[in-house]
Amino acid sequence: MSVQEIKQRIYHLVDENDNEVALGQLLQNANELLTDQPATLADLTPEQRTRLDNAIQQHRDGKTVSNETVLEAVNRILSVSLDADVREDLTDEQIDGIEKARQEYRQGEGISVNDMKHKLEQKWPQLKSR
């Protein structure tokens, strides 16, 4: 596909869409990809700004979970069976996803928790443990 065809397809998709959240995310991603500059607060949609403000407030209120805690939970979920009380809170689709991830983990498919952590930290350096 030529550059011109790609541009036309992108224009058509944008022109036909009125989803403010999706268009805001598209703009943010396009800015980052095409200008090598991260998006600024001014580029956020109202919903994105609200979500960011809520996340900052949760952090200030101590309602966040460390990366290590999340990674420990993921490792535990992948390596042992789910407790009954945890299983009750999950949908069938979520349980199936966990079982599939466990199977891949046991068969050596997919990536390790440490590799996933490294991959995430490369993409979002702010996630690195201090």
N, CA, C and O atoms as a GROMACS GRO file, in nm:
protein
  520
    1MET      N    1   0.084  -0.116   0.000
    1MET     CA    2   0.000   0.000   0.000
    1MET      C    3   0.090   0.125   0.000
    1MET      O    4   0.189   0.131   0.073
    2SER      N    5   0.056   0.219  -0.081
    2SER     CA    6   0.138   0.341  -0.092
    2SER      C    7   0.110   0.435   0.026
    2SER      O    8   0.010   0.420   0.097
    3VAL      N    9   0.199   0.531   0.043
    3VAL     CA   10   0.182   0.630   0.148
    3VAL      C   11   0.051   0.706   0.127
    3VAL      O   12  -0.022   0.732   0.222
    4GLN      N   13   0.022   0.741   0.004
    4GLN     CA   14  -0.101   0.814  -0.025
    4GLN      C   15  -0.224   0.733   0.011
    4GLN      O   16  -0.321   0.787   0.065
    5GLU      N   17  -0.222   0.603  -0.019
    5GLU     CA   18  -0.336   0.516   0.015
    5GLU      C   19  -0.353   0.507   0.167
    5GLU      O   20  -0.465   0.508   0.218
    6ILE      N   21  -0.242   0.498   0.238
    6ILE     CA   22  -0.249   0.491   0.384
    6ILE      C   23  -0.310   0.620   0.439
    6ILE      O   24  -0.398   0.616   0.525
    7LYS      N   25  -0.264   0.733   0.389
    7LYS     CA   26  -0.318   0.862   0.435
    7LYS      C   27  -0.468   0.871   0.407
    7LYS      O   28  -0.544   0.919   0.491
    8GLN      N   29  -0.510   0.826   0.291
    8GLN     CA   30  -0.652   0.831   0.256
    8GLN      C   31  -0.734   0.743   0.350
    8GLN      O   32  -0.843   0.782   0.392
    9ARG      N   33  -0.682   0.625   0.381
    9ARG     CA   34  -0.754   0.535   0.471
    9ARG      C   35  -0.764   0.594   0.611
    9ARG      O   36  -0.869   0.587   0.675
   10ILE      N   37  -0.656   0.653   0.657
   10ILE     CA   38  -0.657   0.716   0.790
   10ILE      C   39  -0.757   0.832   0.790
   10ILE      O   40  -0.838   0.843   0.882
   11TYR      N   41  -0.751   0.916   0.689
   11TYR     CA   42  -0.843   1.029   0.681
   11TYR      C   43  -0.988   0.981   0.683
   11TYR      O   44  -1.071   1.037   0.754
   12HIS      N   45  -1.017   0.878   0.605
   12HIS     CA   46  -1.153   0.825   0.599
   12HIS      C   47  -1.199   0.775   0.736
   12HIS      O   48  -1.311   0.804   0.779
   13LEU      N   49  -1.112   0.700   0.805
   13LEU     CA   50  -1.148   0.649   0.938
   13LEU      C   51  -1.177   0.763   1.035
   13LEU      O   52  -1.274   0.758   1.111
   14VAL      N   53  -1.092   0.864   1.033
   14VAL     CA   54  -1.110   0.977   1.123
   14VAL      C   55  -1.236   1.055   1.088
   14VAL      O   56  -1.313   1.093   1.176
   15ASP      N   57  -1.255   1.079   0.960
   15ASP     CA   58  -1.368   1.158   0.914
   15ASP      C   59  -1.502   1.092   0.949
   15ASP      O   60  -1.601   1.161   0.975
   16GLU      N   61  -1.506   0.961   0.949
   16GLU     CA   62  -1.631   0.887   0.975
   16GLU      C   63  -1.655   0.863   1.124
   16GLU      O   64  -1.759   0.808   1.160
   17ASN      N   65  -1.562   0.903   1.211
   17ASN     CA   66  -1.572   0.869   1.352
   17ASN      C   67  -1.597   0.993   1.436
   17ASN      O   68  -1.534   1.097   1.415
   18ASP      N   69  -1.689   0.983   1.532
   18ASP     CA   70  -1.719   1.093   1.622
   18ASP      C   71  -1.690   1.058   1.768
   18ASP      O   72  -1.733   1.129   1.859
   19ASN      N   73  -1.617   0.950   1.791
   19ASN     CA   74  -1.584   0.907   1.927
   19ASN      C   75  -1.470   0.994   1.979
   19ASN      O   76  -1.354   0.977   1.941
   20GLU      N   77  -1.504   1.088   2.068
   20GLU     CA   78  -1.405   1.185   2.117
   20GLU      C   79  -1.288   1.118   2.188
   20GLU      O   80  -1.173   1.159   2.170
   21VAL      N   81  -1.317   1.015   2.268
   21VAL     CA   82  -1.211   0.946   2.341
   21VAL      C   83  -1.115   0.877   2.244
   21VAL      O   84  -0.994   0.892   2.254
   22ALA      N   85  -1.170   0.802   2.149
   22ALA     CA   86  -1.087   0.732   2.052
   22ALA      C   87  -1.005   0.830   1.968
   22ALA      O   88  -0.887   0.807   1.943
   23LEU      N   89  -1.068   0.939   1.926
   23LEU     CA   90  -0.997   1.038   1.845
   23LEU      C   91  -0.887   1.105   1.927
   23LEU      O   92  -0.779   1.134   1.875
   24GLY      N   93  -0.914   1.130   2.055
   24GLY     CA   94  -0.811   1.188   2.143
   24GLY      C   95  -0.693   1.096   2.159
   24GLY      O   96  -0.578   1.141   2.155
   25GLN      N   97  -0.720   0.968   2.177
   25GLN     CA   98  -0.611   0.870   2.188
   25GLN      C   99  -0.534   0.859   2.057
   25GLN      O  100  -0.412   0.846   2.057
   26LEU      N  101  -0.606   0.863   1.946
   26LEU     CA  102  -0.542   0.858   1.815
   26LEU      C  103  -0.449   0.978   1.797
   26LEU      O  104  -0.336   0.964   1.749
   27LEU      N  105  -0.497   1.096   1.835
   27LEU     CA  106  -0.415   1.216   1.825
   27LEU      C  107  -0.290   1.205   1.911
   27LEU      O  108  -0.180   1.239   1.867
   28GLN      N  109  -0.307   1.156   2.032
   28GLN     CA  110  -0.193   1.140   2.122
   28GLN      C  111  -0.092   1.042   2.064
   28GLN      O  112   0.028   1.069   2.062
   29ASN      N  113  -0.140   0.928   2.016
   29ASN     CA  114  -0.050   0.828   1.958
   29ASN      C  115   0.018   0.881   1.833
   29ASN      O  116   0.138   0.859   1.812
   30ALA      N  117  -0.058   0.951   1.749
   30ALA     CA  118   0.000   1.007   1.626
   30ALA      C  119   0.108   1.109   1.660
   30ALA      O  120   0.213   1.111   1.597
   31ASN      N  121   0.082   1.195   1.759
   31ASN     CA  122   0.182   1.293   1.800
   31ASN      C  123   0.312   1.225   1.842
   31ASN      O  124   0.421   1.266   1.803
   32GLU      N  125   0.298   1.120   1.924
   32GLU     CA  126   0.416   1.050   1.973
   32GLU      C  127   0.490   0.978   1.860
   32GLU      O  128   0.613   0.981   1.855
   33LEU      N  129   0.416   0.914   1.771
   33LEU     CA  130   0.479   0.838   1.663
   33LEU      C  131   0.541   0.926   1.556
   33LEU      O  132   0.650   0.898   1.506
   34LEU      N  133   0.473   1.032   1.522
   34LEU     CA  134   0.516   1.112   1.407
   34LEU      C  135   0.608   1.228   1.442
   34LEU      O  136   0.679   1.278   1.355
   35THR      N  137   0.608   1.272   1.567
   35THR     CA  138   0.691   1.386   1.603
   35THR      C  139   0.800   1.350   1.703
   35THR      O  140   0.883   1.435   1.736
   36ASP      N  141   0.801   1.226   1.752
   36ASP     CA  142   0.896   1.184   1.855
   36ASP      C  143   0.888   1.271   1.979
   36ASP      O  144   0.985   1.282   2.054
   37GLN      N  145   0.773   1.333   1.999
   37GLN     CA  146   0.752   1.415   2.117
   37GLN      C  147   0.633   1.358   2.194
   37GLN      O  148   0.530   1.327   2.135
   38PRO      N  149   0.648   1.345   2.325
   38PRO     CA  150   0.535   1.296   2.402
   38PRO      C  151   0.422   1.398   2.402
   38PRO      O  152   0.445   1.518   2.386
   39ALA      N  153   0.303   1.349   2.419
   39ALA     CA  154   0.186   1.438   2.424
   39ALA      C  155   0.196   1.525   2.549
   39ALA      O  156   0.256   1.486   2.649
   40THR      N  157   0.137   1.641   2.542
   40THR     CA  158   0.133   1.730   2.657
   40THR      C  159  -0.007   1.724   2.718
   40THR      O  160  -0.098   1.666   2.660
   41LEU      N  161  -0.022   1.784   2.833
   41LEU     CA  162  -0.154   1.785   2.898
   41LEU      C  163  -0.258   1.852   2.809
   41LEU      O  164  -0.375   1.816   2.813
   42ALA      N  165  -0.214   1.948   2.730
   42ALA     CA  166  -0.308   2.018   2.641
   42ALA      C  167  -0.365   1.925   2.535
   42ALA      O  168  -0.472   1.951   2.480
   43ASP      N  169  -0.294   1.817   2.505
   43ASP     CA  170  -0.339   1.723   2.402
   43ASP      C  171  -0.441   1.622   2.454
   43ASP      O  172  -0.500   1.548   2.375
   44LEU      N  173  -0.461   1.617   2.585
   44LEU     CA  174  -0.552   1.518   2.643
   44LEU      C  175  -0.698   1.557   2.624
   44LEU      O  176  -0.733   1.675   2.626
   45THR      N  177  -0.780   1.456   2.605
   45THR     CA  178  -0.924   1.481   2.600
   45THR      C  179  -0.971   1.506   2.743
   45THR      O  180  -0.899   1.475   2.838
   46PRO      N  181  -1.091   1.562   2.761
   46PRO     CA  182  -1.142   1.583   2.898
   46PRO      C  183  -1.147   1.452   2.978
   46PRO      O  184  -1.115   1.451   3.097
   47GLU      N  185  -1.188   1.343   2.914
   47GLU     CA  186  -1.193   1.215   2.986
   47GLU      C  187  -1.054   1.168   3.026
   47GLU      O  188  -1.034   1.120   3.138
   48GLN      N  189  -0.956   1.183   2.936
   48GLN     CA  190  -0.819   1.143   2.970
   48GLN      C  191  -0.764   1.228   3.084
   48GLN      O  192  -0.696   1.177   3.173
   49ARG      N  193  -0.794   1.356   3.081
   49ARG     CA  194  -0.748   1.446   3.188
   49ARG      C  195  -0.812   1.408   3.320
   49ARG      O  196  -0.744   1.408   3.423
   50THR      N  197  -0.940   1.375   3.320
   50THR     CA  198  -1.009   1.332   3.442
   50THR      C  199  -0.946   1.205   3.496
   50THR      O  200  -0.923   1.193   3.616
   51ARG      N  201  -0.920   1.110   3.408
   51ARG     CA  202  -0.858   0.984   3.450
   51ARG      C  203  -0.720   1.008   3.509
   51ARG      O  204  -0.683   0.947   3.610
   52LEU      N  205  -0.643   1.097   3.447
   52LEU     CA  206  -0.510   1.131   3.497
   52LEU      C  207  -0.521   1.197   3.634
   52LEU      O  208  -0.447   1.161   3.726
   53ASP      N  209  -0.611   1.293   3.648
   53ASP     CA  210  -0.631   1.361   3.776
   53ASP      C  211  -0.672   1.262   3.885
   53ASP      O  212  -0.624   1.270   3.998
   54ASN      N  213  -0.761   1.168   3.850
   54ASN     CA  214  -0.802   1.065   3.947
   54ASN      C  215  -0.685   0.978   3.988
   54ASN      O  216  -0.670   0.944   4.106
   55ALA      N  217  -0.601   0.941   3.892
   55ALA     CA  218  -0.484   0.857   3.923
   55ALA      C  219  -0.387   0.931   4.015
   55ALA      O  220  -0.332   0.872   4.108
   56ILE      N  221  -0.366   1.059   3.989
   56ILE     CA  222  -0.277   1.139   4.074
   56ILE      C  223  -0.334   1.147   4.215
   56ILE      O  224  -0.260   1.134   4.313
   57GLN      N  225  -0.464   1.168   4.227
   57GLN     CA  226  -0.527   1.177   4.359
   57GLN      C  227  -0.518   1.044   4.432
   57GLN      O  228  -0.492   1.041   4.552
   58GLN      N  229  -0.538   0.933   4.361
   58GLN     CA  230  -0.526   0.801   4.423
   58GLN      C  231  -0.385   0.781   4.477
   58GLN      O  232  -0.366   0.726   4.586
   59HIS      N  233  -0.286   0.825   4.400
   59HIS     CA  234  -0.146   0.814   4.445
   59HIS      C  235  -0.125   0.897   4.572
   59HIS      O  236  -0.064   0.849   4.667
   60ARG      N  237  -0.176   1.019   4.573
   60ARG     CA  238  -0.162   1.106   4.691
   60ARG      C  239  -0.232   1.046   4.813
   60ARG      O  240  -0.186   1.062   4.926
   61ASP      N  241  -0.344   0.978   4.789
   61ASP     CA  242  -0.421   0.917   4.899
   61ASP      C  243  -0.365   0.781   4.941
   61ASP      O  244  -0.419   0.717   5.031
   62GLY      N  245  -0.256   0.737   4.877
   62GLY     CA  246  -0.197   0.609   4.912
   62GLY      C  247  -0.277   0.490   4.863
   62GLY      O  248  -0.265   0.381   4.919
   63LYS      N  249  -0.358   0.510   4.760
   63LYS     CA  250  -0.443   0.402   4.709
   63LYS      C  251  -0.385   0.339   4.583
   63LYS      O  252  -0.458   0.303   4.491
   64THR      N  253  -0.254   0.327   4.579
   64THR     CA  254  -0.189   0.265   4.464
   64THR      C  255  -0.121   0.136   4.508
   64THR      O  256  -0.102   0.112   4.627
   65VAL      N  257  -0.086   0.056   4.412
   65VAL     CA  258  -0.020  -0.071   4.437
   65VAL      C  259   0.115  -0.067   4.367
   65VAL      O  260   0.124  -0.024   4.252
   66SER      N  261   0.218  -0.112   4.434
   66SER     CA  262   0.352  -0.108   4.375
   66SER      C  263   0.364  -0.208   4.261
   66SER      O  264   0.290  -0.306   4.253
   67ASN      N  265   0.460  -0.182   4.173
   67ASN     CA  266   0.487  -0.274   4.062
   67ASN      C  267   0.522  -0.413   4.115
   67ASN      O  268   0.480  -0.514   4.059
   68GLU      N  269   0.598  -0.418   4.223
   68GLU     CA  270   0.640  -0.546   4.279
   68GLU      C  271   0.519  -0.627   4.327
   68GLU      O  272   0.513  -0.748   4.306
   69THR      N  273   0.423  -0.560   4.390
   69THR     CA  274   0.303  -0.628   4.438
   69THR      C  275   0.223  -0.686   4.322
   69THR      O  276   0.175  -0.799   4.328
   70VAL      N  277   0.210  -0.607   4.214
   70VAL     CA  278   0.137  -0.654   4.096
   70VAL      C  279   0.210  -0.773   4.034
   70VAL      O  280   0.147  -0.872   3.999
   71LEU      N  281   0.342  -0.762   4.020
   71LEU     CA  282   0.418  -0.872   3.960
   71LEU      C  283   0.412  -0.998   4.045
   71LEU      O  284   0.404  -1.108   3.991
   72GLU      N  285   0.415  -0.983   4.178
   72GLU     CA  286   0.402  -1.099   4.266
   72GLU      C  287   0.265  -1.165   4.248
   72GLU      O  288   0.254  -1.287   4.245
   73ALA      N  289   0.161  -1.083   4.235
   73ALA     CA  290   0.026  -1.137   4.216
   73ALA      C  291   0.016  -1.210   4.083
   73ALA      O  292  -0.042  -1.318   4.075
   74VAL      N  293   0.072  -1.151   3.978
   74VAL     CA  294   0.068  -1.216   3.846
   74VAL      C  295   0.143  -1.348   3.852
   74VAL      O  296   0.094  -1.449   3.802
   75ASN      N  297   0.259  -1.348   3.914
   75ASN     CA  298   0.337  -1.471   3.925
   75ASN      C  299   0.260  -1.577   4.003
   75ASN      O  300   0.261  -1.694   3.965
   76ARG      N  301   0.194  -1.537   4.112
   76ARG     CA  302   0.115  -1.630   4.192
   76ARG      C  303  -0.002  -1.687   4.111
   76ARG      O  304  -0.029  -1.807   4.116
   77ILE      N  305  -0.070  -1.600   4.037
   77ILE     CA  306  -0.184  -1.643   3.957
   77ILE      C  307  -0.141  -1.742   3.849
   77ILE      O  308  -0.210  -1.840   3.822
   78LEU      N  309  -0.024  -1.716   3.788
   78LEU     CA  310   0.022  -1.804   3.681
   78LEU      C  311   0.074  -1.937   3.734
   78LEU      O  312   0.072  -2.036   3.661
   79SER      N  313   0.119  -1.942   3.859
   79SER     CA  314   0.183  -2.063   3.905
   79SER      C  315   0.098  -2.151   3.996
   79SER      O  316   0.130  -2.268   4.016
   80VAL      N  317  -0.010  -2.099   4.053
   80VAL     CA  318  -0.094  -2.179   4.143
   80VAL      C  319  -0.240  -2.162   4.106
   80VAL      O  320  -0.275  -2.080   4.021
   81SER      N  321  -0.325  -2.242   4.171
   81SER     CA  322  -0.467  -2.232   4.141
   81SER      C  323  -0.528  -2.111   4.212
   81SER      O  324  -0.477  -2.065   4.315
   82LEU      N  325  -0.635  -2.061   4.155
   82LEU     CA  326  -0.703  -1.945   4.212
   82LEU      C  327  -0.780  -1.984   4.338
   82LEU      O  328  -0.842  -2.091   4.343
   83ASP      N  329  -0.775  -1.898   4.437
   83ASP     CA  330  -0.855  -1.920   4.557
   83ASP      C  331  -1.002  -1.905   4.519
   83ASP      O  332  -1.036  -1.830   4.427
   84ALA      N  333  -1.089  -1.975   4.591
   84ALA     CA  334  -1.232  -1.972   4.560
   84ALA      C  335  -1.288  -1.831   4.568
   84ALA      O  336  -1.372  -1.793   4.487
   85ASP      N  337  -1.242  -1.751   4.668
   85ASP     CA  338  -1.297  -1.616   4.682
   85ASP      C  339  -1.255  -1.526   4.568
   85ASP      O  340  -1.329  -1.436   4.529
   86VAL      N  341  -1.136  -1.550   4.512
   86VAL     CA  342  -1.090  -1.473   4.396
   86VAL      C  343  -1.169  -1.516   4.273
   86VAL      O  344  -1.212  -1.432   4.194
   87ARG      N  345  -1.187  -1.645   4.257
   87ARG     CA  346  -1.257  -1.700   4.141
   87ARG      C  347  -1.400  -1.647   4.131
   87ARG      O  348  -1.451  -1.626   4.021
   88GLU      N  349  -1.464  -1.625   4.245
   88GLU     CA  350  -1.602  -1.575   4.247
   88GLU      C  351  -1.615  -1.437   4.185
   88GLU      O  352  -1.720  -1.403   4.130
   89ASP      N  353  -1.509  -1.357   4.193
   89ASP     CA  354  -1.513  -1.219   4.143
   89ASP      C  355  -1.478  -1.208   3.995
   89ASP      O  356  -1.483  -1.098   3.939
   90LEU      N  357  -1.442  -1.320   3.931
   90LEU     CA  358  -1.398  -1.316   3.791
   90LEU      C  359  -1.508  -1.368   3.699
   90LEU      O  360  -1.588  -1.453   3.736
   91THR      N  361  -1.508  -1.315   3.577
   91THR     CA  362  -1.600  -1.366   3.475
   91THR      C  363  -1.541  -1.494   3.417
   91THR      O  364  -1.423  -1.523   3.436
   92ASP      N  365  -1.623  -1.569   3.347
   92ASP     CA  366  -1.574  -1.691   3.281
   92ASP      C  367  -1.464  -1.657   3.182
   92ASP      O  368  -1.366  -1.731   3.169
   93GLU      N  369  -1.479  -1.546   3.112
   93GLU     CA  370  -1.379  -1.504   3.014
   93GLU      C  371  -1.244  -1.474   3.083
   93GLU      O  372  -1.139  -1.508   3.030
   94GLN      N  373  -1.249  -1.410   3.199
   94GLN     CA  374  -1.126  -1.380   3.272
   94GLN      C  375  -1.059  -1.509   3.322
   94GLN      O  376  -0.937  -1.523   3.314
   95ILE      N  377  -1.140  -1.600   3.372
   95ILE     CA  378  -1.085  -1.728   3.419
   95ILE      C  379  -1.022  -1.804   3.303
   95ILE      O  380  -0.914  -1.860   3.317
   96ASP      N  381  -1.091  -1.807   3.188
   96ASP     CA  382  -1.036  -1.873   3.070
   96ASP      C  383  -0.903  -1.810   3.029
   96ASP      O  384  -0.809  -1.880   2.992
   97GLY      N  385  -0.894  -1.676   3.037
   97GLY     CA  386  -0.771  -1.606   3.003
   97GLY      C  387  -0.658  -1.642   3.097
   97GLY      O  388  -0.543  -1.660   3.055
   98ILE      N  389  -0.689  -1.653   3.226
   98ILE     CA  390  -0.588  -1.691   3.324
   98ILE      C  391  -0.542  -1.834   3.298
   98ILE      O  392  -0.422  -1.863   3.301
   99GLU      N  393  -0.637  -1.923   3.272
   99GLU     CA  394  -0.601  -2.062   3.245
   99GLU      C  395  -0.513  -2.073   3.118
   99GLU      O  396  -0.418  -2.151   3.115
  100LYS      N  397  -0.546  -1.997   3.017
  100LYS     CA  398  -0.466  -1.998   2.894
  100LYS      C  399  -0.324  -1.946   2.923
  100LYS      O  400  -0.226  -2.003   2.876
  101ALA      N  401  -0.316  -1.837   3.000
  101ALA     CA  402  -0.185  -1.782   3.034
  101ALA      C  403  -0.104  -1.882   3.116
  101ALA      O  404   0.017  -1.895   3.096
  102ARG      N  405  -0.170  -1.952   3.208
  102ARG     CA  406  -0.101  -2.055   3.287
  102ARG      C  407  -0.046  -2.165   3.198
  102ARG      O  408   0.069  -2.208   3.214
  103GLN      N  409  -0.128  -2.210   3.105
  103GLN     CA  410  -0.087  -2.318   3.016
  103GLN      C  411   0.035  -2.273   2.934
  103GLN      O  412   0.131  -2.348   2.921
  104GLU      N  413   0.030  -2.152   2.879
  104GLU     CA  414   0.143  -2.100   2.802
  104GLU      C  415   0.267  -2.089   2.890
  104GLU      O  416   0.378  -2.120   2.847
  105TYR      N  417   0.247  -2.044   3.013
  105TYR     CA  418   0.358  -2.029   3.108
  105TYR      C  419   0.423  -2.164   3.136
  105TYR      O  420   0.546  -2.176   3.135
  106ARG      N  421   0.341  -2.266   3.160
  106ARG     CA  422   0.393  -2.400   3.190
  106ARG      C  423   0.464  -2.462   3.070
  106ARG      O  424   0.558  -2.539   3.087
  107GLN      N  425   0.418  -2.428   2.950
  107GLN     CA  426   0.477  -2.485   2.828
  107GLN      C  427   0.595  -2.402   2.778
  107GLN      O  428   0.653  -2.432   2.674
  108GLY      N  429   0.630  -2.298   2.852
  108GLY     CA  430   0.742  -2.214   2.813
  108GLY      C  431   0.710  -2.117   2.701
  108GLY      O  432   0.800  -2.057   2.642
  109GLU      N  433   0.582  -2.101   2.672
  109GLU     CA  434   0.540  -2.005   2.570
  109GLU      C  435   0.520  -1.870   2.637
  109GLU      O  436   0.516  -1.860   2.759
  110GLY      N  437   0.507  -1.769   2.557
  110GLY     CA  438   0.488  -1.636   2.614
  110GLY      C  439   0.618  -1.584   2.673
  110GLY      O  440   0.726  -1.629   2.636
  111ILE      N  441   0.607  -1.490   2.766
  111ILE     CA  442   0.727  -1.434   2.828
  111ILE      C  443   0.715  -1.441   2.979
  111ILE      O  444   0.604  -1.449   3.033
  112SER      N  445   0.828  -1.438   3.046
  112SER     CA  446   0.829  -1.445   3.192
  112SER      C  447   0.780  -1.314   3.251
  112SER      O  448   0.773  -1.212   3.182
  113VAL      N  449   0.746  -1.318   3.378
  113VAL     CA  450   0.701  -1.199   3.448
  113VAL      C  451   0.811  -1.093   3.446
  113VAL      O  452   0.784  -0.975   3.425
  114ASN      N  453   0.936  -1.135   3.469
  114ASN     CA  454   1.047  -1.039   3.467
  114ASN      C  455   1.066  -0.978   3.330
  114ASN      O  456   1.093  -0.858   3.319
  115ASP      N  457   1.052  -1.057   3.225
  115ASP     CA  458   1.064  -1.003   3.090
  115ASP      C  459   0.951  -0.905   3.061
  115ASP      O  460   0.972  -0.803   2.996
  116MET      N  461   0.830  -0.937   3.109
  116MET     CA  462   0.717  -0.846   3.091
  116MET      C  463   0.742  -0.716   3.166
  116MET      O  464   0.714  -0.608   3.114
  117LYS      N  465   0.795  -0.726   3.287
  117LYS     CA  466   0.827  -0.606   3.365
  117LYS      C  467   0.927  -0.520   3.288
  117LYS      O  468   0.909  -0.398   3.277
  118HIS      N  469   1.032  -0.583   3.237
  118HIS     CA  470   1.134  -0.508   3.161
  118HIS      C  471   1.073  -0.443   3.038
  118HIS      O  472   1.103  -0.327   3.007
  119LYS      N  473   0.988  -0.516   2.968
  119LYS     CA  474   0.923  -0.463   2.847
  119LYS      C  475   0.835  -0.342   2.881
  119LYS      O  476   0.838  -0.241   2.811
  120LEU      N  477   0.758  -0.353   2.988
  120LEU     CA  478   0.672  -0.242   3.030
  120LEU      C  479   0.754  -0.121   3.074
  120LEU      O  480   0.719  -0.007   3.042
  121GLU      N  481   0.864  -0.146   3.145
  121GLU     CA  482   0.948  -0.036   3.191
  121GLU      C  483   1.018   0.034   3.074
  121GLU      O  484   1.044   0.154   3.080
  122GLN      N  485   1.049  -0.041   2.969
  122GLN     CA  486   1.108   0.022   2.850
  122GLN      C  487   1.006   0.113   2.783
  122GLN      O  488   1.040   0.223   2.738
  123LYS      N  489   0.882   0.066   2.776
  123LYS     CA  490   0.779   0.146   2.710
  123LYS      C  491   0.738   0.265   2.795
  123LYS      O  492   0.716   0.375   2.743
  124TRP      N  493   0.729   0.244   2.926
  124TRP     CA  494   0.689   0.350   3.018
  124TRP      C  495   0.793   0.360   3.130
  124TRP      O  496   0.777   0.298   3.234
  125PRO      N  497   0.900   0.436   3.109
  125PRO     CA  498   1.008   0.446   3.207
  125PRO      C  499   0.961   0.488   3.347
  125PRO      O  500   1.027   0.454   3.446
  126GLN      N  501   0.852   0.559   3.357
  126GLN     CA  502   0.803   0.603   3.486
  126GLN      C  503   0.759   0.486   3.575
  126GLN      O  504   0.738   0.504   3.695
  127LEU      N  505   0.744   0.366   3.517
  127LEU     CA  506   0.706   0.249   3.594
  127LEU      C  507   0.823   0.185   3.668
  127LEU      O  508   0.803   0.100   3.754
  128LYS      N  509   0.946   0.225   3.634
  128LYS     CA  510   1.062   0.165   3.697
  128LYS      C  511   1.057   0.185   3.847
  128LYS      O  512   1.020   0.292   3.896
  129SER      N  513   1.095   0.080   3.917
  129SER     CA  514   1.098   0.087   4.063
  129SER      C  515   1.205   0.184   4.107
  129SER      O  516   1.311   0.195   4.046
  130ARG      N  517   1.176   0.253   4.213
  130ARG     CA  518   1.272   0.352   4.264
  130ARG      C  519   1.349   0.291   4.377
  130ARG      O  520   1.436   0.357   4.434
   0.00000   0.00000   0.00000
